[in-house]
Amino acid sequence: MKYSNEEMMAMYRTMVQGRLFDLELDRQNNQGKLSGMFHFSTNQEAIGTAVAHALKEDEPFMPSHRCRPLHLYRLDMRTFLAEQVGLKSGYSKGTASDFHLCMPEVGFVPNPSILGAGAPIACGYAFALKRKHPGKAMIQLMGDGTFNEGVVHEALNWAAIQQLPLVFLVENNGWAMNTDPRYYRASDNIADRARACGLDAVVVDGNDLMAMREVVDVALERARKESRPSLIEAETYRVKGHFNGDTGWYRDPEYHAEMMERYPDPIPRFEKVLIENGIATEEELKEITKTMKKEIRKMANEVYEESLDPANGVDIEEMLRPETMWANPMEGLQ
Ligand SMILES: Cc1ncc(C[n+]2csc(CCOP(=O)(O)OP(=O)(O)O)c2C)c(N)n1
């Protein structure tokens, strides 16, 4: 195995943590407890996990709204959950949820709510990295719908012209909210469109953690050593609705079943690798999951208790004051 047993187990924990966090949030939300707008990463956890472990601690990234393992790998889980459910104790005092996080001090480069608009910002960060911190790389995650925004293609072109140390990672999960890609893109191949802009591009099974980790490692090394941009198209499938309030009613059940089969759950797939290579036993993996589930439930119950007092909620007046600026987006570059 290319990675140490410790590294393999650490990746397993990161992936399982992402899944269990979303499951608990979904459970409590369905019970009318924790509320807010959540974008679940279910079935896409291998992507965020690969990025979390391939990046160096001091390398920045621009997250998408659907990379839970990466969120939790870099952040404190309780503070992140408080953010998700709109509590003052959250990272952005409850105003950002999982879409608008901005924490350059821990490497989170802000991703604006206008889809696609993040790509030129990522280019700007990568440009600054190249000048101020040669040898460091960064990565931007986005969905396939986002990739179709015109500005992303300007950014790809710019990244190639400037030879930026930047990796664009597209989580191609088959949907953009409730829109089937057949309605909005003429070409099915995202990687080819990046190649046309002069980038190295690769297509990978996004539900295979080992394959994912390898391509992310290669792309980051290319960015670090040669300052060359590239794009990874991670093929996967969004098994849940776009957000917690979306049942996915618009999907044909037969197509849904077919896609679930084509993109099998990345967690049991990785468990098989761990067991077959003698890295862990089935019992050990079950124990890890059981313990983590308990910890996450305890933490979520505490956050729910906190949410019962309206005084702990977002301070709308403070939020609307023009001088309110809780994070300096440039801090990460100093
Ligand atoms: C320019 C723009 N158009 C529409 C939206 C509303 N919107 C938010 S998320 C989303 C779907 C994004 O799809 P995709 O990029 O494929 O990511 P996924 O949610 O599938 O992970 C849309 C349409 C937006 N935020 N910005």
PDBQT file of the ligand as one rigid body, heavy atoms in Angstrom, charges set to zero:
ROOT
HETATM    1  C1  LIG A 401     -25.131  31.956 -10.360  1.00  0.00    +0.000 C 
HETATM    2  C2  LIG A 401     -25.995  31.108  -9.439  1.00  0.00    +0.000 A 
HETATM    3  N1  LIG A 401     -27.061  30.480  -9.963  1.00  0.00    +0.000 NA
HETATM    4  C3  LIG A 401     -27.872  29.742  -9.164  1.00  0.00    +0.000 A 
HETATM    5  C4  LIG A 401     -27.586  29.622  -7.812  1.00  0.00    +0.000 A 
HETATM    6  C5  LIG A 401     -28.489  28.774  -6.926  1.00  0.00    +0.000 C 
HETATM    7  N2  LIG A 401     -27.860  27.485  -6.646  1.00  0.00    +0.000 N 
HETATM    8  C6  LIG A 401     -27.215  27.253  -5.479  1.00  0.00    +0.000 A 
HETATM    9  S1  LIG A 401     -26.533  25.714  -5.409  1.00  0.00    +0.000 SA
HETATM   10  C7  LIG A 401     -27.104  25.348  -6.951  1.00  0.00    +0.000 A 
HETATM   11  C8  LIG A 401     -26.812  24.012  -7.591  1.00  0.00    +0.000 C 
HETATM   12  C9  LIG A 401     -25.370  23.824  -7.790  1.00  0.00    +0.000 C 
HETATM   13  O1  LIG A 401     -25.125  22.635  -8.494  1.00  0.00    +0.000 OA
HETATM   14  P1  LIG A 401     -23.689  22.052  -8.600  1.00  0.00    +0.000 P 
HETATM   15  O2  LIG A 401     -22.705  23.111  -8.896  1.00  0.00    +0.000 OA
HETATM   16  O3  LIG A 401     -23.753  20.920  -9.570  1.00  0.00    +0.000 OA
HETATM   17  O4  LIG A 401     -23.362  21.517  -7.136  1.00  0.00    +0.000 OA
HETATM   18  P2  LIG A 401     -24.135  20.411  -6.278  1.00  0.00    +0.000 P 
HETATM   19  O5  LIG A 401     -25.134  21.148  -5.445  1.00  0.00    +0.000 OA
HETATM   20  O6  LIG A 401     -24.730  19.438  -7.215  1.00  0.00    +0.000 OA
HETATM   21  O7  LIG A 401     -23.085  19.796  -5.417  1.00  0.00    +0.000 OA
HETATM   22  C10 LIG A 401     -27.821  26.410  -7.507  1.00  0.00    +0.000 A 
HETATM   23  C11 LIG A 401     -28.443  26.385  -8.851  1.00  0.00    +0.000 C 
HETATM   24  C12 LIG A 401     -26.458  30.308  -7.312  1.00  0.00    +0.000 A 
HETATM   25  N3  LIG A 401     -26.116  30.246  -6.017  1.00  0.00    +0.000 N 
HETATM   26  N4  LIG A 401     -25.673  31.043  -8.145  1.00  0.00    +0.000 NA
ENDROOT
TORSDOF 0
